[in-house]
């Protein structure tokens, strides 16, 4: 299995493509901007995109997701608690002063719950509902591959903000506690912004985890 990271401008958000070579299957996480060159390559190299998944509904992670849903003829998986964010995309853009941006195509939404599992080839991803940054934030975790896509819950040596509409500091703390109680230290973390990290690194170096008294922090 291989994880490709594509940094999207102008937000510096991460779009991830998870590919499983043997099956030629792929998973796209946080399709915030439409990358025609990426889509063309996936088609040219005969990868089959099994799912389009958003870790949450903020505009920098879903703005042009509709282009992907139209091309691949499937919905965008998003927790229902964040559907209002997408349905009121114009309000989000105004809040951030991004009124020059236009959602290219309204994405077809598919309800994402903790009971759902994604599989590409022999790799399975579990869905963890981790509110705090937004009401419908989720983490995609593959215990077998020991990787997790944390969206804007957890970054390298930082955590997501909770001062936006729908943010909840208490929920953020609870979500982080759950995350660090479940994921092994060697788990690779692929965040919504910034570089890759690991659970072990964050336990040792993330000052926000110490402030939140996450077990294992130092």
C-alpha positions as CSV (number, residue, x, y, z in Angstrom):
1,X,0.0,0.0,0.0
2,X,1.2,3.5,-0.8
3,X,0.0,6.9,0.4
4,X,0.4,9.9,-1.9
5,X,0.2,13.4,-0.4
6,X,-0.9,16.4,-2.5
7,X,-0.7,19.8,-0.9
8,X,-3.6,22.0,-2.1
9,X,-3.2,25.7,-2.6
10,X,-4.1,28.2,-1.4
11,X,-5.0,26.5,1.8
12,X,-2.0,24.1,2.3
13,X,-4.5,21.3,3.0
14,X,-3.5,17.7,2.3
15,X,-5.3,15.6,-0.2
16,X,-4.4,11.9,0.2
17,X,-4.5,9.1,-2.3
18,X,-4.2,5.6,-0.8
19,X,-3.4,3.0,-3.5
20,X,-3.1,-0.7,-3.2
21,X,-1.0,-1.9,-6.1
22,X,-2.1,-5.6,-6.3
23,X,-5.8,-4.8,-6.7
24,X,-5.3,-1.4,-8.4
25,X,-7.8,0.1,-6.0
26,X,-7.6,3.6,-4.5
27,X,-9.1,5.7,-1.8
28,X,-9.1,9.6,-2.0
29,X,-9.2,11.5,1.3
30,X,-10.1,15.2,1.6
31,X,-10.6,16.1,-2.1
32,X,-10.6,19.9,-1.4
33,X,-9.4,21.0,-4.9
34,X,-9.8,19.2,-8.2
35,X,-6.5,18.0,-9.6
36,X,-7.2,17.1,-13.2
37,X,-3.6,15.7,-13.6
38,X,-4.2,13.4,-10.7
39,X,-7.5,12.1,-12.0
40,X,-6.0,11.6,-15.5
41,X,-3.1,9.6,-14.0
42,X,-5.3,7.4,-12.0
43,X,-7.3,6.6,-15.0
44,X,-4.3,6.1,-17.2
45,X,-2.7,3.7,-14.7
46,X,-6.0,1.8,-14.4
47,X,-6.7,2.5,-10.7
48,X,-10.2,2.1,-9.5
49,X,-11.3,4.7,-7.0
50,X,-13.4,2.9,-4.4
51,X,-14.4,5.9,-2.3
52,X,-14.1,9.6,-1.8
53,X,-14.0,10.5,1.9
54,X,-13.9,13.8,3.7
55,X,-12.5,13.9,7.3
56,X,-14.8,16.9,7.9
57,X,-16.8,19.5,6.0
58,X,-14.7,22.7,6.1
59,X,-14.2,24.3,2.7
60,X,-10.5,23.6,2.4
61,X,-11.2,19.9,2.5
62,X,-14.3,19.7,0.3
63,X,-14.6,22.8,-1.9
64,X,-14.2,21.1,-5.2
65,X,-15.1,17.6,-4.1
66,X,-18.1,17.8,-6.4
67,X,-15.8,17.5,-9.4
68,X,-14.6,14.2,-8.2
69,X,-18.1,12.9,-7.4
70,X,-19.2,13.8,-10.9
71,X,-16.2,12.2,-12.6
72,X,-16.1,9.0,-10.5
73,X,-20.0,8.8,-10.4
74,X,-20.1,8.3,-6.6
75,X,-21.0,10.3,-3.5
76,X,-18.7,12.0,-1.1
77,X,-18.6,10.2,2.3
78,X,-19.1,12.8,5.1
79,X,-20.4,12.5,8.6
80,X,-24.0,13.9,8.7
81,X,-23.1,16.3,11.5
82,X,-21.0,18.2,9.0
83,X,-23.5,18.2,6.1
84,X,-24.7,21.7,7.1
85,X,-21.2,23.0,6.5
86,X,-21.3,21.8,2.9
87,X,-24.9,22.8,2.4
88,X,-23.9,26.3,3.5
89,X,-20.6,26.5,1.7
90,X,-21.1,30.1,0.8
91,X,-21.3,31.1,4.5
92,X,-18.0,29.3,5.1
93,X,-16.3,31.1,2.3
94,X,-17.6,34.5,3.5
95,X,-16.3,33.8,7.1
96,X,-12.8,33.2,5.8
97,X,-12.9,36.1,3.2
98,X,-12.8,33.6,0.3
99,X,-15.6,35.1,-1.6
100,X,-13.7,34.8,-4.9
101,X,-13.8,31.0,-4.7
102,X,-16.7,29.1,-6.1
103,X,-17.7,25.5,-5.3
104,X,-17.4,23.9,-8.7
105,X,-20.1,21.3,-8.3
106,X,-22.2,20.6,-5.3
107,X,-21.1,17.2,-4.1
108,X,-23.5,14.3,-3.6
109,X,-23.2,13.4,0.1
110,X,-23.3,9.9,1.5
111,X,-23.7,9.5,5.3
112,X,-20.6,8.3,7.1
113,X,-20.9,6.5,10.4
114,X,-18.6,4.7,12.8
115,X,-20.1,1.4,11.6
116,X,-18.8,1.9,8.1
117,X,-15.5,0.3,7.0
118,X,-13.6,1.1,3.8
119,X,-11.6,-1.6,2.0
120,X,-9.1,-1.3,-0.8
121,X,-7.6,-4.6,-1.8
122,X,-6.7,-6.3,1.5
123,X,-6.5,-3.1,3.5
124,X,-9.3,-2.1,5.8
125,X,-10.0,1.3,7.3
126,X,-12.2,2.0,10.3
127,X,-14.1,5.2,10.9
128,X,-13.7,7.0,14.3
129,X,-16.1,9.8,15.0
130,X,-13.8,12.5,16.5
131,X,-15.8,15.8,17.0
132,X,-14.2,18.9,18.3
133,X,-12.8,20.7,15.3
134,X,-16.2,20.3,13.8
135,X,-19.2,18.3,14.8
136,X,-18.7,15.6,12.2
137,X,-14.9,15.2,12.1
138,X,-13.7,11.7,11.7
139,X,-10.4,9.8,11.6
140,X,-9.8,7.0,9.1
141,X,-7.6,4.3,10.8
142,X,-6.1,1.1,9.4
143,X,-5.0,-1.0,12.3
144,X,-3.4,-3.5,9.9
145,X,-1.3,-0.9,8.1
146,X,-0.8,1.2,11.2
147,X,-1.8,4.5,9.5
148,X,-4.4,7.1,10.4
149,X,-5.8,10.1,8.5
150,X,-6.7,12.6,11.3
151,X,-8.0,15.5,9.3
152,X,-7.8,18.7,11.5
153,X,-8.0,16.8,14.8
154,X,-4.3,16.3,15.2
155,X,-1.3,17.8,13.4
156,X,2.4,17.4,13.9
157,X,3.1,18.9,17.4
158,X,-0.3,20.7,17.3
159,X,-4.1,20.1,17.3
160,X,-7.0,21.5,15.4
161,X,-8.6,24.8,16.4
162,X,-12.0,24.9,18.2
163,X,-12.9,28.5,17.8
164,X,-14.8,28.1,14.5
165,X,-18.6,27.6,14.4
166,X,-19.3,24.1,15.6
167,X,-16.0,23.8,17.4
168,X,-16.1,22.3,20.9
169,X,-13.0,22.2,23.2
170,X,-14.5,19.5,25.5
171,X,-15.3,17.3,22.5
172,X,-11.8,17.9,21.1
173,X,-10.3,16.7,24.4
174,X,-12.5,13.6,24.5
175,X,-11.7,12.8,20.9
176,X,-7.9,13.1,21.4
177,X,-8.2,10.9,24.5
178,X,-10.0,8.2,22.5
179,X,-7.5,8.5,19.7
180,X,-4.5,8.1,21.9
181,X,-6.1,5.3,23.8
182,X,-6.6,3.2,20.7
183,X,-3.8,3.9,18.3
184,X,-0.4,2.2,18.9
185,X,2.7,4.3,19.2
186,X,4.1,3.3,15.8
187,X,0.9,4.5,14.0
188,X,1.8,6.9,11.2
189,X,-0.4,10.0,11.3
190,X,-1.4,11.8,8.1
191,X,-3.0,15.1,9.1
192,X,-5.2,17.5,7.3
193,X,-2.4,20.1,7.1
194,X,1.4,19.8,7.5
195,X,3.8,16.9,7.5
196,X,3.3,13.3,8.5
197,X,4.0,12.3,12.1
198,X,3.6,9.3,14.5
199,X,1.6,8.7,17.7
200,X,4.9,8.2,19.6
201,X,6.3,11.5,18.4
202,X,3.1,13.4,19.4
203,X,3.1,11.8,22.9
204,X,6.7,13.1,23.4
205,X,6.6,16.5,21.6
206,X,3.0,17.8,21.3
207,X,2.6,20.5,23.9
208,X,-1.2,20.5,23.4
209,X,-1.4,16.9,24.5
210,X,0.4,17.7,27.7
211,X,-2.0,20.6,28.4
212,X,-4.9,18.2,27.8
213,X,-3.4,15.6,30.1
214,X,-3.4,12.9,27.4
215,X,-2.0,9.7,28.8
216,X,1.5,9.1,27.5
217,X,2.3,12.8,27.2
218,X,5.5,14.0,28.8
